Amino acid sequence: MTFDLEKQAFKLEIQDQAFESPKVKLPRVYSPRIIFGKSDYLIDVPMMSIKNVRIGNATHQYFFPLKENVGHIVHDEDGNAYGSVSNPTWLMLDSYKWKNIFSNSSPSQAGSCYNQRTKEIYYFNQDSITIYNVKTSQTNKLAFQNPCPVKLVLGNNFIDSATNKLYVYELFYTQSYLGPTVASLDLKNFEWKVESYDLIKKELNHHGSFYDERNRQFYIFGGYGNMTYSDEFRRYDVDSNKWQTVEGWSGDKIFPRYFLTAGKGTQDHTAYIFGGMGNESGEHIVGRKYLYDFYQINLNTKKIIKKWDIMWKDKHIVPARGLVFPDDAHFYVLCYPEYLTKSNIQLYRFSIQDGNFAIVGDSVPIYSDKISTHAQLYMDKQLGRLLVLVQESKDDIQSTLKVYSLNMTPITLTELNSFPRYNSHRKVFLSLMVLGVVGLITYFIWRRRKGKRQLTNLLDEKALITYPIAVTAELPEKDDFVRPNAVFLFGEFRAFDRNKRDVSYLFSTKLKQAFCLILSHRSGISSPYFSQMMWPDKSEDKVKNSRGVTINHLRKVLNEFTGIELVHKKGRFIIETTQEFYCDYVACIQLMLDPSYINESRLTQVIQRGKFLQGLDHPVFDTLKTEVEQNLLPILLAKLQQADLAHQHKKSIALAHAILLLDPLNEQAIFSQVRAMFALHQQEDARIKFQQFCLNYKQLMNEDFPYQLDKII
């Protein structure tokens, strides 16, 4: 739209058409009020999305990116406030926050998938199907005239969009089964047809899969079953209705694994495999490694090329189902810590060429306790959306489906909060802030030096607390959890041998249980009680061999460390250590033994790795977990109250974070945390923390959190 004040005319151009007004008599000075949407005279206007508004002339321009994500004030590109917007829906949020668009449940085993051709999500069980149209937001439920002929266990499936059919398949049954194993559902009339009776007869849980639509062939790779990981490609031919093992691959070898993900690339003959868990031998007893490698597969030449491998030490995550490729240079994948019963799925964007990555969008909750629980990522370029289907089960029979949507292109948290929102007085404010920061730094340096002198005097006067297991009282420096001869029980189980090598994989689940059980009994544990706790469903005479094997394996693993030994004295198993060995659990116990002198920074440092025995959900640990958390929480809450009263905001945030790791629904902690963050001008981070807390509260309590952020502040 052009305002020609000299010619006294207005001109509107839309695509190649131009509309010009007759001359309008205008005053020499005019102050326009520019409005998009509803106004006093225009109340019936369509919905519109708007960004990058540029207003001005040849000498001066105003540019409004409209990248705000909160509030109603509109800023120019320099952050100066110029206008306001009523009832805004900031589209930046839709590229960062997953939106729950559909939920449903099934009383029996079910499957789910997305049909890009029809824009429909299918959630089906043996008897019926629920259809949700992403484009129209309409839901329809149909009962099958004839039930699904395949007995559903995991509901594995894929869609052939050329014929508009949904194929469901099962690979393994625990009992003898002679029925169909593959069936197709016509998505026009919703009638089932038996396709195959082929049965692989091998569990391949959490395998990766992709569909070669041009050749009408469905591939699966990997999976876990019968204590082994698979490294075989299997293929189902839609035309011949047969499964076969695909051999003759050349190039790089892909280690046996499960919890991997796979997908077709932008080229017809190219597929990719990413990540998972497994090992080179394929034997579960050897242990498992988290893998973050990426392979390109040429389906014509059967050549495998390893593109890259990320050696992550600080992450222990697996990918969910589905690799999606927005272009030739990147792919998106969802990752989550599968060992946690309640966790969150996070979206990653990787470079195909070199593995450079960014974490984009916020997270989606998942309850990953059962084998039938899974999540799958889809991309619809026509709608400009990413979709994730989270299908959860608490008993491998009943299930729930939650569908989340995210607008393309996903952005990082930094991008979400990158737009400036300050006014023309910002220079003065920044100068004052810099002076204030300099003053605070000087003050804290003085306090720290003074505190060190006081601590040194105190240690000279006060003997170190004693403990039946001899360990060093020294804790690791912050962010330095890699150290020789150390085992960490807070957060994910981690172990480092005498050479700082990560040997966590040497501890199988059974060895972790045995190690923690013996360690927690500081005066030792008797053989009968140890057997009863480890094998509660077996009699003492039947577990003698199992106990001997477990103890021998544990001793063998502990030989990798210096300063720790498993001994048997007076009928009891005892773990003896020296000062060369470190365990965060023992160090935490030492700190708690004297409540009158607790260094909360060291205590929170131990806890910041996560919950105690995170991922070890065996009933044998319930009492120990409860005991540790019940002893820690009162101490931390008391320290938090002291920090709040002293307006020590950074300390309050650290303590609150530690408390929420132990008790995710602690109201005092979230109140203190967001108030402290607001006091430190971390408003956006505070809102994100509070929203995540409310989401967890809703999921765990099945009701909304009764407090609003504004009232808390």
VOGU-3710 file (C-alpha; in Angstrom, 3 decimals, decimal comma):
1> mtfdlekqaf> 0,000/0,000/0,000  1,472/3,324/-1,094  0,499/6,690/0,406  1,475/9,382/-2,104  0,913/12,542/-0,106  2,160/14,859/-2,879  -0,241/13,456/-5,487  -2,843/12,997/-2,772  -3,583/9,425/-3,818  -3,531/5,954/-2,298
11> kleiqdqafe> -2,429/2,896/-4,241  -2,977/-0,763/-3,321  -1,102/-3,555/-5,112  -2,001/-7,229/-4,736  0,081/-9,598/-6,850  -0,068/-8,057/-10,368  -3,200/-5,977/-9,849  -3,182/-2,327/-8,764  -6,029/-0,216/-7,389  -5,690/3,560/-7,066
21> spkvklprvy> -7,978/5,991/-5,284  -9,135/9,370/-6,623  -7,437/12,437/-5,208  -8,072/12,989/-1,542  -7,625/16,353/0,105  -5,128/15,889/2,946  -3,654/18,262/5,523  0,065/19,040/5,263  0,772/17,252/8,556  -0,846/13,919/9,245
31> spriifgksd> -0,299/11,304/11,972  -1,706/7,967/10,795  -2,972/5,247/13,092  -2,194/1,973/11,354  -4,438/-0,962/12,245  -4,427/-4,564/11,044  -7,601/-6,493/11,768  -10,590/-5,410/13,795  -11,219/-1,693/14,387  -14,068/0,687/15,184
41> ylidvpmmsi> -15,364/0,461/11,629  -14,182/-2,984/10,541  -15,386/-5,687/12,901  -15,930/-8,566/10,477  -12,411/-9,485/9,339  -10,838/-12,854/8,468  -8,100/-14,556/10,441  -4,658/-13,533/9,237  -1,019/-14,234/9,993  1,323/-11,276/9,736
51> knvrignath> 5,055/-10,670/10,148  7,884/-8,411/8,915  5,793/-5,228/8,651  7,801/-2,367/7,111  6,395/1,191/7,184  8,192/4,304/5,936  9,455/6,278/2,946  12,730/6,889/1,114  14,377/8,606/4,079  13,140/6,721/7,109
61> qyffplkenv> 11,574/3,326/7,768  10,103/1,437/10,681  10,447/-2,341/10,673  8,384/-4,640/12,883  9,482/-8,327/12,719  6,630/-9,306/15,089  8,777/-11,970/16,723  7,395/-11,430/20,207  6,149/-14,510/22,015  4,470/-12,980/25,059
71> ghivhdedgn> 2,503/-9,914/26,055  0,629/-7,428/23,847  3,272/-4,769/23,121  4,693/-4,501/19,578  8,363/-3,546/19,176  10,468/-2,462/16,227  13,657/-4,306/15,254  15,641/-2,322/17,863  13,266/-3,251/20,664  11,471/0,102/20,934
81> aygsvsnptw> 7,816/-0,219/21,933  5,549/1,369/19,308  2,124/-0,226/19,511  -0,052/-2,927/20,985  -2,057/-5,906/19,825  -5,315/-7,220/21,264  -5,694/-10,936/22,028  -2,527/-11,961/20,155  -1,645/-15,485/19,159  2,126/-15,275/18,750
91> lmldsykwkn> 3,063/-17,696/16,002  6,645/-17,998/17,284  5,242/-20,130/20,107  3,703/-22,574/17,627  7,197/-23,289/16,281  8,532/-23,986/19,783  5,695/-25,414/21,879  4,128/-28,733/20,962  0,339/-28,460/20,974  -1,772/-31,406/22,102
101> ifsnsspsqa> -4,393/-31,663/19,317  -5,939/-35,087/19,980  -6,252/-37,711/22,728  -7,985/-41,080/22,875  -7,807/-44,444/24,589  -8,336/-48,123/23,842  -9,277/-50,914/26,289  -7,267/-53,461/24,289  -4,061/-53,740/22,253  -3,966/-51,069/19,579
111> gscynqrtke> -1,900/-49,468/16,829  -1,618/-45,929/15,503  -0,260/-44,104/12,455  -0,633/-40,999/10,263  -1,814/-40,938/6,640  -0,240/-37,952/4,865  -2,438/-38,434/1,824  -5,712/-37,963/3,714  -4,295/-35,933/6,658  -5,820/-38,489/9,013
121> iyyfnqdsit> -4,556/-40,143/12,188  -5,696/-43,729/12,735  -5,979/-45,310/16,166  -7,280/-48,867/15,840  -7,745/-52,040/17,840  -9,203/-55,429/16,985  -12,789/-54,159/16,739  -12,832/-50,471/15,791  -10,905/-47,488/14,478  -10,875/-43,837/15,539
131> iynvktsqtn> -10,007/-41,316/12,823  -8,844/-37,774/13,531  -8,451/-35,349/10,625  -5,574/-32,976/11,345  -6,767/-30,454/8,752  -10,414/-30,208/9,856  -9,965/-31,267/13,538  -12,914/-33,652/13,130  -13,052/-37,067/14,824  -14,901/-40,133/13,601
141> klafqnpcpv> -15,130/-43,613/15,133  -16,099/-46,718/13,166  -16,726/-50,297/14,222  -15,359/-52,930/11,836  -17,927/-55,188/10,229  -15,355/-57,966/10,604  -12,633/-57,640/13,254  -8,953/-57,419/12,418  -7,864/-60,959/11,425  -4,390/-60,514/12,959
151> klvlgnnfid> -4,205/-60,998/16,716  -2,779/-57,651/17,849  0,112/-57,667/20,323  2,131/-54,560/19,469  0,061/-53,247/16,548  3,060/-52,666/14,238  1,923/-51,095/10,983  2,694/-49,040/7,883  0,663/-47,284/5,179  0,833/-47,760/1,417
161> satnklyvye> -0,453/-44,409/0,179  -0,568/-45,581/-3,468  -3,333/-48,067/-2,674  -4,554/-46,176/0,420  -4,190/-49,248/2,619  -2,972/-49,712/6,165  -0,917/-52,865/6,793  -0,656/-54,329/10,289  1,908/-56,998/11,145  3,106/-59,065/14,093
171> lfytqsylgp> 6,474/-60,845/14,214  6,216/-63,013/17,324  3,721/-64,654/19,683  4,611/-66,093/23,088  2,190/-68,990/22,537  1,627/-71,148/19,480  -0,340/-69,189/16,902  -1,512/-70,351/13,478  -3,526/-67,331/12,391  -2,702/-64,494/9,956
181> tvasldlknf> 0,343/-62,335/10,749  -0,148/-59,587/8,138  -3,452/-57,976/7,147  -4,433/-54,859/5,227  -7,223/-52,391/5,928  -8,802/-50,620/2,960  -9,052/-47,003/4,104  -12,010/-46,326/1,786  -14,439/-48,980/2,978  -12,540/-50,062/6,140
191> ewkvesydli> -12,616/-53,755/5,348  -9,820/-56,086/6,447  -8,058/-58,551/4,151  -5,657/-61,326/5,169  -2,310/-60,824/3,407  0,112/-63,352/4,908  0,600/-66,182/7,393  4,413/-65,761/7,462  5,766/-65,628/11,012  9,377/-64,697/11,801
201> kkelnhhgsf> 9,050/-66,421/15,195  11,612/-64,137/16,768  11,068/-61,199/19,067  12,410/-58,041/17,460  11,139/-55,464/19,907  11,891/-51,796/19,190  13,189/-52,456/15,684  13,598/-49,704/13,096  11,508/-49,665/9,923  10,816/-47,785/6,692
211> ydernrqfyi> 8,652/-48,336/3,591  10,069/-48,277/0,065  6,882/-47,142/-1,656  8,260/-47,276/-5,200  9,181/-50,973/-4,926  6,339/-51,742/-2,471  8,715/-53,250/0,075  8,697/-52,733/3,841  12,067/-53,033/5,643  12,836/-53,655/9,313
221> fggygnmtys> 16,256/-53,685/10,973  17,487/-54,631/14,435  15,357/-55,317/17,487  15,703/-57,213/20,763  14,526/-60,640/21,812  15,699/-63,799/23,599  18,595/-61,887/25,240  20,121/-60,854/21,894  20,229/-57,766/19,694  19,641/-58,185/15,957
231> defrrydvds> 21,724/-56,801/13,080  19,643/-58,292/10,251  17,597/-56,587/7,568  14,229/-58,196/6,906  11,851/-57,207/4,132  8,145/-57,741/3,520  7,125/-57,679/-0,141  3,601/-56,295/-0,493  3,048/-58,009/-3,855  4,309/-61,481/-2,914
241> nkwqtvegws> 3,124/-61,253/0,725  6,358/-62,834/1,955  8,969/-61,987/4,592  12,600/-62,616/3,718  16,022/-61,887/5,244  17,939/-59,448/3,033  21,592/-60,409/2,637  24,543/-59,300/0,529  25,185/-55,926/2,163  28,570/-54,278/1,621
251> gdkifpryfl> 30,400/-51,321/3,147  30,271/-50,425/6,827  28,803/-52,829/9,376  25,964/-51,753/11,637  26,283/-53,193/15,147  23,350/-55,232/16,535  20,949/-52,895/18,329  17,416/-51,996/19,307  15,658/-48,717/20,160  16,969/-47,397/16,837
261> tagkgtqdht> 15,100/-45,336/14,269  15,074/-45,482/10,473  13,547/-43,579/7,584  13,533/-42,994/3,836  15,572/-40,049/2,557  14,587/-37,542/-0,120  15,924/-39,874/-2,836  13,907/-42,958/-3,730  16,680/-45,519/-3,294  18,197/-44,079/-0,092
271> ayifggmgne> 17,337/-44,880/3,537  18,993/-44,007/6,844  19,460/-45,571/10,289  20,266/-43,612/13,441  21,206/-44,487/17,015  19,935/-47,124/19,390  21,397/-49,417/22,047  23,415/-52,583/21,633  26,940/-53,906/21,255  29,263/-55,477/18,712
281> sgehivgrky> 28,595/-59,067/19,770  24,814/-58,803/19,922  24,742/-60,626/23,274  22,739/-58,895/26,012  24,892/-60,438/28,755  27,906/-58,433/27,523  26,082/-55,202/28,299  24,762/-52,442/26,095  26,047/-49,150/24,808  24,131/-46,072/23,782
291> lydfyqinln> 24,873/-45,501/20,101  24,652/-42,182/18,264  25,869/-43,224/14,814  24,247/-42,460/11,457  24,220/-44,713/8,392  23,208/-44,157/4,760  21,791/-47,205/2,959  21,550/-47,586/-0,809  18,676/-50,000/-1,435  19,739/-50,591/-5,069
301> tkkiikkwdi> 23,416/-51,420/-4,514  22,983/-52,677/-0,908  25,904/-50,527/0,210  26,053/-49,093/3,738  28,026/-45,914/4,471  28,671/-44,725/8,025  28,259/-40,943/7,838  29,272/-40,047/11,401  29,297/-41,086/15,046  28,796/-38,752/18,024
311> mwkdkhivpa> 30,649/-39,812/21,191  28,218/-38,367/23,723  29,268/-38,823/27,338  26,690/-36,541/28,958  23,624/-37,896/27,162  21,956/-41,278/27,521  18,992/-41,189/25,197  17,454/-43,296/22,461  15,519/-42,167/19,393  11,786/-42,620/19,024
321> rglvfpddah> 10,369/-44,006/15,779  10,594/-41,981/12,614  13,323/-40,041/10,801  11,952/-37,127/8,780  13,886/-35,108/6,219  12,806/-31,480/5,611  15,546/-31,089/2,977  18,696/-32,754/1,626  20,871/-31,425/4,452  19,034/-32,167/7,717
331> fyvlcypeyl> 16,787/-34,626/9,500  14,590/-34,442/12,599  14,395/-37,119/15,274  12,804/-37,411/18,713  15,006/-38,628/21,602  14,288/-39,547/25,217  15,822/-41,459/28,179  14,029/-44,791/27,848  15,208/-46,001/31,292  12,986/-43,434/33,046
341> tksniqlyrf> 9,387/-44,413/33,600  8,268/-40,795/33,381  10,336/-38,636/31,093  10,101/-36,216/28,179  10,716/-36,551/24,453  12,894/-33,853/22,878  13,184/-32,927/19,194  16,667/-32,788/17,643  17,723/-31,405/14,246  20,869/-33,090/12,864
351> siqdgnfaiv> 23,055/-32,327/9,889  23,168/-35,293/7,506  26,730/-34,442/6,522  28,552/-34,113/9,842  26,112/-34,648/12,742  25,995/-31,056/13,969  22,783/-30,732/15,927  20,415/-28,335/17,638  17,720/-29,023/20,232  14,517/-27,457/18,921
361> gdsvpiysdk> 11,063/-27,046/20,382  10,041/-27,846/23,925  9,480/-31,383/25,195  6,585/-33,840/25,188  5,883/-36,126/28,207  5,973/-39,909/27,851  5,322/-42,812/30,242  7,774/-45,437/28,954  7,374/-48,321/31,374  5,980/-50,995/29,018
371> isthaqlymd> 7,224/-52,499/25,777  4,125/-51,451/23,821  4,752/-47,783/24,647  6,261/-45,870/21,746  6,317/-42,508/19,998  6,484/-41,824/16,255  7,422/-38,656/14,391  5,820/-37,572/11,115  6,251/-34,517/8,884  3,553/-33,096/6,615
381> kqlgrllvlv> 5,118/-30,576/4,238  1,749/-29,542/2,817  0,433/-28,548/6,233  3,818/-27,270/7,357  3,693/-29,345/10,549  5,552/-31,950/12,533  3,344/-34,479/14,301  4,251/-36,878/17,089  2,014/-39,770/18,117  2,680/-40,894/21,706
391> qeskddiqst> 1,031/-44,236/22,439  1,413/-45,262/26,087  0,462/-48,347/28,054  0,734/-49,269/31,717  -0,064/-52,971/31,293  0,710/-53,781/27,605  -3,045/-54,178/27,046  -4,885/-50,904/27,523  -3,374/-47,845/25,875  -3,793/-44,127/25,341
401> lkvyslnmtp> -2,864/-42,036/22,310  -1,819/-38,392/22,451  -1,054/-36,425/19,294  1,067/-33,263/19,366  1,643/-30,734/16,591  4,485/-28,271/15,965  4,655/-25,702/13,174  7,544/-25,787/10,740  10,281/-24,678/11,024  10,987/-25,595/14,676
411> itltelnsfp> 13,099/-23,095/16,614  15,434/-23,298/19,583  14,790/-21,716/22,974  17,466/-19,132/22,151  15,659/-18,209/18,932  12,370/-17,970/20,803  13,823/-15,479/23,281  16,230/-13,703/20,927  14,034/-10,737/20,055  14,785/-7,609/22,178
421> rynshrkvfl> 11,953/-6,143/24,238  13,442/-3,073/25,866  12,543/0,578/25,325  14,510/3,698/24,440  15,829/3,998/28,004  17,765/0,737/27,638  21,218/2,418/27,418  20,844/3,985/30,849  19,438/0,727/32,197  22,324/-1,305/30,746
431> slmvlgvvgl> 24,885/1,070/32,221  23,311/0,779/35,658  23,083/-2,997/35,271  26,789/-3,275/34,354  27,758/-1,193/37,384  25,530/-3,356/39,563  27,027/-6,606/38,231  30,576/-5,326/38,802  29,646/-4,438/42,380  28,059/-7,844/42,997
441> ityfiwrrrk> 31,083/-9,699/41,588  33,433/-7,706/43,855  31,218/-8,436/46,856  30,965/-12,165/46,155  34,752/-12,494/45,645  35,290/-10,869/49,052  32,656/-13,106/50,670  34,095/-16,245/49,101  37,621/-15,523/50,322  36,295/-14,783/53,779
451> gkrqltnlld> 34,206/-17,964/53,728  37,209/-20,087/52,729  39,202/-18,750/55,680  36,317/-19,525/58,039  35,939/-23,031/56,590  39,669/-23,720/56,958  39,555/-22,669/60,632  36,469/-24,786/61,197  38,046/-27,905/59,642  41,146/-27,416/61,800
461> ekalitypia> 38,973/-27,505/64,911  36,409/-30,129/63,858  37,331/-33,733/63,032  35,914/-35,193/59,860  32,822/-37,344/60,423  33,448/-41,077/60,467  31,751/-43,661/58,299  31,925/-47,463/58,293  33,033/-47,468/54,630  36,262/-45,517/54,203
471> vtaelpekdd> 35,776/-42,969/51,421  37,131/-39,524/50,685  35,007/-36,618/51,827  36,024/-34,624/48,769  33,237/-34,090/46,246  33,723/-33,599/42,509  33,894/-30,066/41,216  30,760/-28,801/39,536  30,265/-30,184/35,999  33,186/-32,569/36,593
481> fvrpnavflf> 31,548/-35,933/37,052  34,211/-37,808/35,129  36,840/-38,975/37,582  38,801/-42,185/38,167  37,508/-44,887/40,524  34,030/-43,450/40,916  30,437/-44,681/40,904  27,523/-42,241/40,750  24,094/-43,330/42,006  22,322/-39,976/41,797
491> gefrafdrnk> 20,876/-39,572/38,335  21,739/-42,154/35,744  24,053/-44,897/36,999  27,613/-44,085/35,884  30,893/-45,815/36,683  34,477/-44,836/35,776  37,415/-47,197/36,232  40,960/-46,360/37,353  41,732/-44,912/33,901  38,630/-42,655/33,827
501> rdvsylfstk> 37,070/-44,992/31,278  33,276/-45,180/31,374  32,514/-48,786/32,328  28,851/-48,321/33,193  27,922/-50,873/30,522  29,717/-53,594/32,518  27,020/-53,303/35,189  24,005/-55,261/33,989  20,686/-54,555/35,704  21,254/-57,465/38,074
511> lkqafclils> 24,778/-56,284/38,949  23,520/-52,754/39,623  20,927/-54,179/41,990  23,517/-56,326/43,770  26,036/-53,482/44,055  23,528/-50,964/45,433  21,971/-53,486/47,799  25,309/-54,432/49,382  26,583/-50,835/49,451  23,447/-49,549/51,206
521> hrsgisspyf> 23,924/-52,076/54,033  26,954/-50,425/55,558  27,553/-53,168/58,118  27,122/-55,881/55,494  24,219/-58,049/54,295  23,742/-61,721/55,088  23,636/-64,293/52,289  20,021/-65,416/52,966  18,729/-61,838/53,104  20,683/-60,914/49,967
531> sqmmwpdkse> 19,142/-63,902/48,166  15,657/-63,069/49,421  15,914/-59,483/48,166  17,444/-60,374/44,794  15,346/-63,467/44,005  12,185/-63,164/46,138  10,268/-65,796/44,178  12,827/-68,579/44,679  13,872/-70,650/47,674  17,380/-70,421/49,161
541> dkvknsrgvt> 18,478/-73,799/47,789  17,507/-72,766/44,229  19,271/-69,397/44,211  22,657/-70,562/45,479  24,069/-70,891/41,961  22,545/-67,592/40,799  23,953/-65,815/43,847  27,418/-67,239/43,244  27,414/-66,216/39,584  26,209/-62,700/40,426
551> inhlrkvlne> 28,796/-62,192/43,186  31,614/-63,455/40,950  30,571/-61,166/38,109  30,357/-58,203/40,478  33,849/-58,932/41,853  35,165/-59,127/38,297  33,691/-55,732/37,428  35,006/-54,136/40,650  38,503/-55,299/39,704  38,451/-52,489/37,137
561> ftgielvhkk> 38,584/-50,002/40,040  41,202/-49,126/42,629  40,171/-48,725/46,254  37,098/-50,971/46,355  36,645/-54,660/47,114  33,723/-57,006/47,706  34,499/-59,329/50,635  32,621/-61,966/52,629  33,119/-61,760/56,379  31,250/-63,603/59,100
571> grfiiettqe> 28,488/-64,649/56,732  27,989/-61,156/55,330  28,832/-59,507/52,029  30,544/-56,143/52,572  31,920/-53,566/50,171  35,164/-52,150/51,550  36,705/-49,017/50,087  39,646/-46,695/50,570  40,025/-42,976/49,940  40,951/-43,643/46,326
581> fycdyvaciq> 37,343/-44,639/45,582  34,447/-42,157/45,385  30,685/-42,731/45,557  28,244/-39,815/45,591  25,716/-41,749/47,717  28,271/-42,327/50,481  29,441/-38,717/50,277  25,821/-37,565/50,597  25,335/-39,725/53,698  28,447/-38,153/55,230
591> lmldpsyine> 27,128/-34,658/54,604  23,760/-35,495/56,178  25,223/-37,091/59,306  25,869/-33,661/60,816  22,880/-31,362/60,055  24,501/-28,518/62,036  27,210/-28,169/59,400  25,996/-28,839/55,888  27,536/-27,278/52,809  24,368/-26,978/50,734
601> srltqviqrg> 26,312/-26,151/47,586  28,108/-29,498/47,795  24,895/-31,278/48,654  23,051/-29,790/45,679  26,106/-30,572/43,576  25,654/-34,273/44,331  21,905/-34,181/43,704  22,013/-32,154/40,492  22,762/-35,320/38,492  19,160/-36,421/39,139
611> kflqgldhpv> 17,012/-38,578/41,400  18,660/-41,195/43,574  18,891/-44,551/41,732  17,202/-43,024/38,722  16,059/-45,727/36,330  16,347/-48,562/38,882  12,684/-49,329/39,555  13,076/-52,701/41,248  10,967/-52,966/44,445  14,121/-53,792/46,411
621> fdtlkteveq> 15,138/-50,142/46,183  11,841/-48,549/47,184  12,684/-48,364/50,892  16,215/-47,080/50,244  14,981/-44,416/47,814  12,336/-43,263/50,271  14,840/-43,150/53,133  17,348/-41,046/51,180  14,734/-38,614/49,869  12,993/-38,239/53,239
631> nllpillakl> 16,321/-37,390/54,875  17,375/-34,977/52,153  14,150/-33,026/51,639  13,823/-31,453/55,134  17,457/-30,307/54,998  17,112/-28,798/51,541  13,747/-27,156/52,314  15,195/-25,543/55,432  18,180/-24,231/53,455  15,805/-22,972/50,751
641> qqadlahqhk> 13,780/-21,022/53,297  16,972/-19,432/54,641  18,082/-18,470/51,126  14,662/-16,960/50,366  14,693/-14,847/53,520  18,221/-13,634/52,740  17,249/-12,853/49,111  20,015/-15,151/47,878  18,250/-15,758/44,590  20,894/-17,860/42,841
651> ksialahail> 21,155/-20,144/45,854  17,354/-20,402/45,968  17,262/-21,466/42,322  19,945/-24,121/42,848  18,263/-25,508/45,982  14,824/-25,492/44,373  16,196/-27,329/41,363  17,656/-30,027/43,624  14,380/-30,369/45,538  12,349/-30,723/42,335
661> lldplneqai> 14,651/-33,504/41,187  13,735/-35,412/44,360  10,111/-34,272/44,584  8,853/-33,052/41,163  5,591/-31,704/42,663  7,026/-29,735/45,592  5,094/-26,460/45,672  7,509/-24,585/47,961  10,352/-25,318/45,543  8,554/-24,136/42,395
671> fsqvramfal> 7,279/-21,001/44,183  10,786/-20,092/45,368  12,367/-20,927/42,025  10,135/-18,758/39,841  10,194/-15,852/42,325  13,991/-15,939/42,413  14,178/-16,128/38,619  11,898/-13,122/38,267  14,047/-11,247/40,773  17,054/-11,978/38,531
681> hqqedarikf> 15,094/-10,842/35,425  14,875/-14,381/34,044  11,186/-14,062/33,286  11,123/-16,271/30,205  13,037/-19,101/31,871  10,736/-18,819/34,878  7,643/-19,146/32,698  9,069/-22,206/30,973  9,931/-23,807/34,341  6,453/-23,100/35,662
691> qqfclnykql> 4,738/-24,442/32,539  6,789/-27,631/32,740  5,854/-28,003/36,419  2,156/-27,553/35,576  2,444/-30,131/32,805  4,012/-32,669/35,168  1,391/-31,871/37,815  -1,411/-32,429/35,312  0,068/-35,717/34,162  0,705/-37,107/37,645
701> mnedfpyqld> -2,320/-35,712/39,516  -4,804/-35,704/36,612  -5,887/-32,179/37,517  -4,716/-28,636/36,841  -2,231/-26,974/39,179  -4,412/-24,683/41,355  -2,083/-21,632/41,290  -1,398/-19,089/38,552  2,069/-17,722/37,839  1,027/-14,079/38,222
711> kii> -0,358/-14,711/41,718  2,789/-16,579/42,751  4,958/-13,673/41,650
//
